[in-house]
Amino acid sequence: MRIATWNVNSITARLPRLLAWLESSGTDVLCLQEAKVSEEQFPSEQLRELGYESAVHATGRWNGVAVLSRVGIEDVVKGLPGDQGFDGSVEPRAIAATCGPVRVWSVYVPNGREVDHPHYAYKLQWLEALKAAVAGDAAGSRPFAVMGDYNVAPTDDDVFDRAVFEGSTHVTPAERAALASLREAGLSDVVPRPLKYDRPFTYWDYRQLAFPKNRGMRIDLVYANAPFAKAVGDAYVDREERKGKGASDHAPVVVDLDV
């Protein structure tokens, strides 16, 4: 069974690439982030023509998450029970679904903006709400993973140059402590292999030739419970999908399970 996570940075802009990638990659389940459309605008029909059902949590603007599956979708949950929202609104950043033998959450963790910004405090609160929401599944016997764009690099090795990020979000001790706390719920980091270079970066800025220079970050993560982690046969970053015209600034992370 092949499962993947991908921040597509607008499903409208990326739809031809997404459809072609689904056909060529043999992916059974895709956790998708940053759809940037409403649920009514989501291309469910085009995906259905390829054999994929869609569970979508989106309102337009800058967020939106989904789970695409060709092995069934059941028990969909939209949003986090403990999420109090930011600036008066709850954003569509999390969705869960059971797809065949596996249960997944697709998550788009708040960016945080700047360390002294209220959005940074919201980011830490959101991660606490995520931990509470997934604790039951994390401790269960069914293969389970929380996959998506976490907007946190777990270690200094997960950024191309730690000094460049000094004083910025994504690398602070508090954010990394929040990830460590999430793992304490019974999850482990499934680290993919890179297809090129020595570190499995998943995101490269569009600016300053970051991708060809490999000035990247590993912020798209797969946090898995023990049954999921035990079943992993392979995991890799599909760096090829970051190439060319019209690419997202994130690459898919693909996990093959022996289930």
Helices and strands as residue ranges (DSSP letters): E 2-7, H 11-25, E 29-33, H 44-49, E 53-57, E 65-69, E 74-78, E 94-99, E 102-108, H 118-138, E 144-149, G 156-158, G 162-165, H 173-183, E 188-189, E 203-204, E 216-217, E 220-224, H 226-231, E 232-237, G 239-242, E 253-257
